[in-house]
Amino acid sequence: MNIHEQAGVARWIDSISALLTPRRIRAHALILAVCLWGVCAIDYATPGLFDRAGNLKFQDFLQFPISAHLIAQGHSRDLYDTQVLAEAIRQITGRANIDLKYFYGPQVALPFTLLDSLSFLTQAEIWISLSLTVYLACVYFITKSCASISSNWRLVALLAVAYPPVFHFFVRGQLSAAALLFVALAYRSFRAGHSWLAGLALGCLAFKPQFLVAVPLILLLAKAWDVFAALAISAAAQLGLTCAYFGQSVMRAYFSMLLHSAGYPASTELKLSATQMHSLYSFWELLIPWPMGMWVAYLISSLIVMALATRIWKSASPLSLRFSALLIATILVNPHIYIYDLLALAPMFLLVAEWSIENADHPSTPALRILLYLSFFLPLFGPMAHWTHLQLSVIVFLALLWILYRTTASPVPINLRGLNGSSQRTQR
């Protein structure tokens, strides 16, 4: 592509970016929020355990009260017994067709023993209320550190409510807010100059080990020794204390289940799971029908993503861009990430939006604005991949990471929008 073609592409990107005015974004977010939460209100308005469509409310949460009850009754050895779980589900719901397995470490269910005397629905409502509070608090404190977007807090609040992963973690009763909390604590620690605390917070993600597929390798390649060491200590301490409390037999059952699900993911996933995921693994699984070819493509693309994230992390770019790249790589390499776990990506939207406002004249800004918009909305349309076999959200995440790489690799890039005679602009 010659320089004039590049200039034409830049003008085209500029024209699309210009359409994304705050007024339009506010209107789109309002429509999305009304549609999502309006449907949820109508669906969940029915009394009892089941919604209007006959599905169990907060279905994914059901595994935690059951597991907590087993722990409280001294039956921790049965945590990973599928027959015990199935019988407990039948006793609570009266149905035998709810397929649910417990894939978490035993320590995850331990806090829920405090609610063991309450009904399932009451426990779920308490957990969802707490999770929403954590989510909004994380958004608030990260927004507070971003001077350019904090002044427009009403729009930020509306976008926070309209963010599709919030709706999905709410109706499923998932633990996504816990992952977001550790991510937000890590960012705040980095910003305060406390790398060790940031590493400790990231290490807490060991409760969902798939979140730690990329992060330790990126930190290791970037020679961020203090953060990597703190992460390793935090993760090891969580596993060590869990083993000391529950015993080796329970931990062997957990690791056996974990290794089996990692080696044979199809045996632990529902038929349409890949269309609801947003990672490189699901992207290639939908696109390539041959398991060996899919694994090769996943491994190669994951290495490329981690290499880009490493280069960005080692650069002299602002923390907002480096941390955002780390989050995007974490999501992409994660082999098992549903839309509700994209909640952990929420800080990225705030941080990149802040940078793009502060650097409005930077040539990367129009592309970043478009990709942020698409990254926000496209995960909602993931199920369309059942017919297209193409998960567009993953492509957008990759493009966003690439633009961040180009931005950090060229601190003072040529502004193609100014090739028609204007002088080159530099980054603010």
VOGU-3710 file (C-alpha; in Angstrom, 3 decimals, decimal comma):
1> mniheqagva> 0,000/0,000/0,000  1,569/3,288/-1,112  1,471/6,485/0,856  -1,541/7,911/-1,004  -3,558/4,739/-0,418  -2,634/4,925/3,248  -3,812/8,519/3,321  -7,116/7,453/1,756  -7,610/4,751/4,383  -6,791/7,271/7,117
11> rwidsisall> -9,406/9,706/5,775  -11,971/6,892/5,625  -11,224/5,971/9,251  -11,483/9,640/10,202  -14,925/9,934/8,630  -16,252/6,888/10,495  -14,713/8,035/13,769  -16,366/11,434/13,357  -19,764/9,726/13,422  -19,114/8,434/16,941
21> tprrirahal> -20,108/11,596/18,729  -20,929/11,533/22,462  -24,581/12,144/21,580  -24,756/9,087/19,296  -22,862/6,901/21,745  -25,239/7,971/24,523  -28,254/7,126/22,351  -26,865/3,708/21,396  -26,000/2,886/25,001  -29,442/3,955/26,193
31> ilavclwgvc> -31,190/1,766/23,595  -28,993/-1,196/24,501  -29,519/-0,746/28,246  -33,299/-0,488/27,888  -33,443/-3,571/25,670  -31,190/-5,748/27,848  -32,538/-4,826/31,248  -36,121/-4,508/30,031  -36,036/-8,097/28,795  -34,369/-9,164/32,052
41> aidyatpglf> -37,033/-7,437/34,171  -39,864/-9,056/32,233  -38,201/-12,471/32,234  -37,313/-12,468/35,952  -40,608/-10,929/37,127  -42,107/-14,355/37,724  -41,989/-15,591/41,345  -39,959/-18,645/42,287  -36,829/-20,315/40,954  -37,656/-20,200/37,258
51> dragnlkfqd> -37,959/-17,304/34,852  -40,717/-16,705/32,334  -38,960/-18,945/29,783  -38,770/-21,815/32,268  -35,029/-21,515/32,869  -33,486/-21,526/36,333  -32,673/-18,016/37,526  -28,947/-17,398/38,151  -28,287/-20,961/36,996  -24,465/-20,848/37,061
61> flqfpisahl> -24,504/-19,741/40,684  -26,191/-22,974/41,756  -22,870/-24,822/41,973  -21,564/-22,582/44,756  -24,304/-23,067/47,406  -24,204/-26,808/46,718  -20,425/-26,966/47,061  -20,510/-24,747/50,148  -23,105/-27,041/51,734  -20,893/-30,069/51,085
71> iaqghsrdly> -17,980/-28,269/52,760  -20,132/-27,224/55,728  -21,315/-30,809/56,156  -17,751/-32,167/56,040  -18,142/-33,782/52,613  -15,458/-31,838/50,725  -14,326/-35,092/49,078  -17,574/-35,022/47,068  -17,002/-31,590/45,527  -16,017/-33,052/42,163
81> dtqvlaeair> -18,414/-35,980/42,147  -20,798/-35,245/39,272  -23,450/-37,617/40,613  -23,520/-35,887/43,994  -23,837/-32,504/42,283  -26,590/-33,748/39,968  -28,592/-35,135/42,904  -28,232/-31,867/44,836  -29,428/-29,922/41,786  -32,455/-32,204/41,501
91> qitgranidl> -33,307/-31,696/45,168  -33,151/-27,884/44,882  -34,837/-27,425/41,510  -36,945/-30,543/41,167  -35,420/-31,096/37,735  -32,866/-33,610/36,479  -32,090/-31,928/33,152  -29,889/-29,090/34,435  -26,326/-29,836/33,319  -23,864/-28,139/35,666
101> kyfygpqval> -20,396/-29,064/36,906  -18,110/-27,533/39,511  -14,868/-26,437/37,805  -13,460/-24,163/40,518  -10,972/-24,806/43,256  -12,486/-25,802/46,625  -11,448/-22,457/48,127  -13,908/-20,620/45,852  -16,927/-22,243/47,494  -15,598/-21,728/51,026
111> pftlldslsf> -16,884/-18,117/51,539  -20,388/-19,204/50,564  -20,583/-21,428/53,643  -21,502/-18,207/55,498  -24,803/-18,238/53,573  -25,449/-21,963/53,922  -28,601/-21,540/56,009  -30,303/-19,425/53,327  -32,220/-20,596/50,277  -30,533/-20,766/46,884
121> ltqaeiwisl> -32,439/-17,796/45,494  -31,668/-15,631/48,528  -27,971/-16,509/48,301  -27,970/-15,677/44,594  -29,624/-12,305/45,179  -27,093/-11,420/47,892  -24,193/-12,420/45,654  -25,497/-10,503/42,638  -26,073/-7,382/44,751  -22,542/-7,580/46,125
131> sltvylacvy> -21,105/-8,212/42,648  -22,892/-5,209/41,148  -21,570/-3,054/43,986  -18,018/-4,273/43,320  -18,401/-3,669/39,578  -19,705/-0,123/39,965  -17,050/0,666/42,587  -14,289/-0,513/40,221  -15,686/1,609/37,401  -15,959/4,591/39,747
141> fitkscasis> -12,401/4,433/41,078  -10,824/3,885/37,665  -12,916/6,696/36,188  -11,853/8,930/39,055  -8,220/8,475/37,998  -9,077/9,544/34,426  -9,501/13,316/34,420  -10,759/13,586/30,839  -13,663/11,147/31,177  -14,532/11,735/34,823
151> snwrlvalla> -16,095/15,062/33,862  -18,581/13,162/31,692  -19,556/10,715/34,420  -23,191/10,443/33,302  -22,160/8,920/29,988  -19,691/6,622/31,762  -22,434/5,464/34,140  -24,809/4,772/31,246  -22,148/2,792/29,391  -21,361/0,857/32,561
161> vayppvfhff> -25,006/-0,191/32,830  -25,254/-1,019/29,107  -22,040/-3,077/28,949  -23,247/-6,517/27,708  -21,037/-8,635/30,033  -22,786/-7,011/33,023  -26,135/-8,294/31,827  -24,733/-11,780/31,216  -22,947/-12,123/34,562  -26,147/-10,918/36,254
171> vrgqlsaaal> -28,535/-13,424/34,668  -26,021/-16,274/34,993  -24,969/-15,491/38,560  -21,282/-15,732/37,746  -18,113/-14,713/39,654  -16,927/-12,191/37,054  -16,908/-9,260/39,479  -14,240/-10,995/41,575  -11,883/-11,171/38,584  -12,584/-7,509/37,786
181> lfvalayrsf> -11,822/-6,549/41,387  -8,335/-8,101/41,258  -7,660/-6,513/37,866  -8,736/-3,080/39,153  -6,612/-3,476/42,307  -3,628/-4,377/40,127  -4,067/-1,245/38,025  -4,424/1,013/41,039  -1,294/-0,555/42,552  0,692/-0,054/39,348
191> raghswlagl> -0,478/3,545/39,194  0,635/4,125/42,772  4,042/2,625/41,994  3,502/-0,526/44,081  4,464/-3,259/41,628  4,547/-5,945/44,311  0,967/-5,228/45,334  -0,052/-5,337/41,674  1,564/-8,756/41,310  -0,183/-10,016/44,430
201> algclafkpq> -3,536/-8,848/43,061  -2,922/-10,517/39,695  -1,898/-13,731/41,453  -5,321/-13,856/43,107  -6,730/-14,650/39,649  -5,537/-18,217/40,297  -9,107/-18,971/41,390  -9,787/-18,869/37,617  -6,485/-20,292/36,350  -7,309/-19,676/32,690
211> flvavplill> -6,838/-15,950/33,418  -3,188/-16,677/34,207  -2,269/-18,386/30,948  -0,833/-15,230/29,380  -0,051/-12,789/32,208  2,885/-14,634/33,859  4,534/-15,322/30,485  4,202/-11,694/29,392  5,688/-10,447/32,667  8,478/-13,010/32,423
221> lakawdvfaa> 9,334/-12,073/28,831  9,181/-8,386/29,751  11,613/-9,066/32,639  9,177/-7,552/35,112  10,748/-9,681/37,832  9,147/-8,030/40,854  5,616/-8,273/39,466  6,179/-11,835/38,256  7,602/-12,927/41,622  4,696/-11,386/43,537
231> laisaaaqlg> 2,196/-13,020/41,189  3,844/-16,426/41,614  3,925/-16,052/45,414  0,278/-14,979/45,525  -0,927/-17,844/43,325  1,228/-20,400/45,162  -0,004/-19,147/48,542  -3,636/-19,488/47,448  -3,069/-23,065/46,271  -0,914/-23,942/49,291
241> ltcayfgqsv> -3,419/-22,685/51,844  -6,224/-24,436/49,987  -4,298/-27,709/50,026  -3,546/-27,322/53,742  -7,230/-26,711/54,533  -8,898/-29,295/52,287  -6,203/-31,960/52,047  -4,362/-33,580/49,176  -7,189/-35,893/48,086  -9,521/-32,975/47,347
251> mrayfsmllh> -6,758/-31,110/45,515  -5,931/-34,199/43,440  -9,588/-34,420/42,417  -9,554/-30,716/41,495  -6,379/-30,935/39,407  -7,590/-34,136/37,753  -10,788/-32,371/36,694  -8,825/-29,293/35,583  -6,346/-31,264/33,475  -9,105/-33,324/31,898
261> sagypastel> -11,120/-30,251/30,934  -7,968/-28,573/29,550  -6,970/-31,606/27,493  -10,484/-32,454/26,314  -12,458/-29,191/26,355  -15,218/-30,626/24,177  -16,073/-33,109/26,930  -16,832/-30,355/29,429  -18,525/-27,768/27,204  -22,044/-27,484/25,882
271> klsatqmhsl> -22,610/-27,847/22,157  -22,819/-24,128/21,401  -20,199/-22,966/23,915  -17,680/-21,879/21,273  -20,106/-19,306/19,867  -20,428/-17,744/23,323  -16,674/-17,442/23,887  -14,390/-14,639/22,761  -10,818/-15,945/22,693  -8,343/-17,202/20,116
281> ysfwellipw> -9,150/-20,784/21,095  -12,860/-20,465/20,293  -12,059/-18,371/17,200  -9,976/-21,156/15,645  -12,323/-23,857/16,938  -15,145/-22,279/14,936  -13,007/-21,678/11,870  -10,922/-24,878/11,602  -12,707/-28,265/11,749  -9,469/-30,216/12,354
291> pmgmwvayli> -8,416/-30,403/16,061  -4,677/-30,544/15,331  -4,839/-27,573/12,973  -6,971/-25,660/15,462  -4,451/-26,229/18,278  -1,511/-25,187/16,070  -3,304/-22,001/15,010  -4,245/-21,236/18,618  -0,706/-21,712/19,923  0,936/-19,683/17,144
301> sslivmalat> -1,547/-16,809/17,389  -1,271/-16,827/21,193  2,517/-16,534/20,976  2,155/-13,584/18,590  -0,349/-11,877/20,910  1,903/-12,369/23,936  4,903/-11,066/21,976  3,010/-7,894/21,050  1,811/-7,421/24,634  5,371/-7,924/25,891
311> riwksaspls> 6,728/-5,262/23,540  4,007/-2,863/24,638  4,638/-3,580/28,328  8,379/-2,948/27,914  7,809/0,327/26,099  7,888/3,795/27,634  4,202/4,292/26,871  1,699/5,441/29,513  0,494/2,813/31,976  -3,019/3,159/30,566
321> lrfsalliat> -1,931/1,704/27,207  0,430/-0,908/28,636  -2,106/-2,219/31,125  -4,845/-2,224/28,466  -2,639/-4,324/26,190  -2,018/-6,747/29,056  -5,778/-7,123/29,588  -6,508/-7,673/25,892  -3,800/-10,348/25,665  -5,171/-11,994/28,814
331> ilvnphiyiy> -8,614/-12,227/27,219  -7,404/-13,423/23,819  -5,121/-16,186/25,121  -7,635/-17,320/27,741  -8,947/-20,638/26,322  -12,195/-20,569/28,275  -13,751/-17,129/28,437  -17,461/-16,505/28,069  -18,980/-13,082/27,552  -19,597/-12,568/31,278
341> dllalapmfl> -15,860/-12,820/31,971  -15,242/-9,933/29,581  -16,234/-7,864/32,607  -12,512/-7,914/33,442  -11,944/-5,920/30,250  -13,954/-2,946/31,545  -10,873/-0,971/32,722  -9,454/-1,149/29,198  -12,374/0,838/27,779  -11,923/3,581/30,360
351> lvaewsiena> -8,144/3,771/30,039  -7,960/3,754/26,232  -10,842/6,240/26,003  -8,973/8,531/28,412  -5,796/8,308/26,327  -7,663/8,950/23,061  -9,290/12,081/24,494  -5,977/13,404/25,791  -4,347/12,614/22,435  -7,147/13,653/20,102
361> dhpstpalri> -4,715/14,682/17,348  -2,761/11,422/17,399  -3,197/9,455/14,135  -4,128/6,308/16,059  -7,011/7,948/17,895  -9,733/7,575/15,206  -9,001/3,842/14,810  -8,954/3,370/18,574  -12,336/5,052/18,935  -13,897/2,794/16,281
371> llylsfflpl> -12,356/-0,356/17,760  -13,480/0,571/21,278  -17,031/1,009/20,001  -16,959/-2,373/18,235  -15,305/-4,101/21,208  -18,123/-2,843/23,422  -21,033/-4,049/21,277  -19,812/-7,019/19,210  -19,614/-9,611/22,037  -23,388/-9,347/22,266
381> fgpmahwthl> -23,642/-10,820/18,761  -21,293/-13,729/19,427  -23,965/-16,429/18,855  -24,103/-15,370/15,171  -20,812/-17,249/14,788  -22,873/-20,444/14,882  -23,754/-19,672/11,261  -20,804/-17,532/10,135  -18,062/-19,510/11,941  -16,324/-16,179/12,457
391> qlsvivflal> -16,167/-14,569/15,901  -15,866/-10,880/14,984  -15,155/-9,731/18,535  -11,845/-11,620/18,506  -10,810/-9,926/15,266  -11,595/-6,536/16,789  -9,629/-7,355/19,965  -6,655/-8,349/17,803  -6,924/-5,139/15,781  -7,099/-3,117/18,995
401> lwilyrttas> -3,954/-4,795/20,325  -2,187/-4,158/17,013  -3,079/-0,445/17,020  -1,813/-0,178/20,600  1,411/-1,837/19,484  1,816/0,540/16,553  1,076/3,487/18,836  3,654/2,471/21,432  6,243/1,404/18,858  6,162/4,805/17,140
411> pvpinlrgln> 5,977/7,560/19,766  5,985/10,272/17,061  4,334/8,656/14,033  3,586/10,303/10,704  0,106/11,718/10,654  -1,337/10,418/7,390  -4,314/12,695/7,822  -1,985/15,645/7,380  -0,309/14,567/4,119  -2,350/17,012/2,086
421> gssqrtqr> -0,030/19,835/3,016  -0,420/20,292/6,743  2,550/19,858/9,020  3,230/16,671/10,957  1,601/16,560/14,382  3,240/15,005/17,338  1,822/13,084/20,239  0,745/15,174/23,170
//
